[in-house]
Amino acid sequence: MRTIDDFAHWVTDNMMSNIDVKECTNILEDFVKSNEHIIQRINKVRPSLP
Protein backbone atom coordinates (compact mmCIF):
# COMPACT_ATOMS: atom_id res chain seq x y z
CA MET A 1 0.00 0.00 0.00
CA ARG A 2 1.34 3.37 -0.99
CA THR A 3 -0.92 5.86 0.74
CA ILE A 4 -3.29 6.36 3.62
CA ASP A 5 -6.06 6.40 1.02
CA ASP A 6 -5.06 2.93 -0.22
CA PHE A 7 -5.14 1.68 3.36
CA ALA A 8 -8.54 3.25 4.05
CA HIS A 9 -9.98 1.63 0.91
CA TRP A 10 -8.50 -1.72 1.87
CA VAL A 11 -10.08 -1.55 5.33
CA THR A 12 -13.43 -0.44 3.91
CA ASP A 13 -13.40 -3.19 1.27
CA ASN A 14 -12.69 -5.81 3.91
CA MET A 15 -15.37 -4.47 6.23
CA MET A 16 -17.91 -4.46 3.41
CA SER A 17 -17.20 -8.09 2.61
CA ASN A 18 -17.41 -9.06 6.31
CA ILE A 19 -13.85 -10.34 6.46
CA ASP A 20 -12.96 -10.11 10.14
CA VAL A 21 -14.41 -6.68 10.76
CA LYS A 22 -12.96 -6.53 14.27
CA GLU A 23 -9.44 -7.18 13.02
CA CYS A 24 -9.77 -4.61 10.24
CA THR A 25 -11.02 -2.06 12.76
CA ASN A 26 -8.11 -2.83 15.09
CA ILE A 27 -5.63 -2.44 12.24
CA LEU A 28 -7.15 0.90 11.25
CA GLU A 29 -7.11 2.15 14.85
CA ASP A 30 -3.46 1.13 15.25
CA PHE A 31 -2.60 2.76 11.94
CA VAL A 32 -4.27 6.03 12.95
CA LYS A 33 -2.59 6.01 16.37
CA SER A 34 0.83 5.39 14.89
CA ASN A 35 0.36 8.19 12.36
CA GLU A 36 -1.45 10.68 14.57
CA HIS A 37 1.41 13.18 14.29
CA ILE A 38 1.13 13.05 10.50
CA ILE A 39 -2.65 13.40 10.61
CA GLN A 40 -2.31 16.52 12.78
CA ARG A 41 0.07 18.04 10.22
CA ILE A 42 -2.34 17.18 7.39
CA ASN A 43 -5.22 18.81 9.28
CA LYS A 44 -3.20 22.02 9.62
CA VAL A 45 -2.62 22.15 5.86
CA ARG A 46 -5.97 20.82 4.68
CA PRO A 47 -8.10 23.93 5.35
CA SER A 48 -5.96 25.85 2.87
CA LEU A 49 -6.49 23.27 0.13
CA PRO A 50 -9.15 23.99 -2.53
Helices and strands as residue ranges (DSSP letters): H 4-16, H 21-34, H 36-45, G 46-48
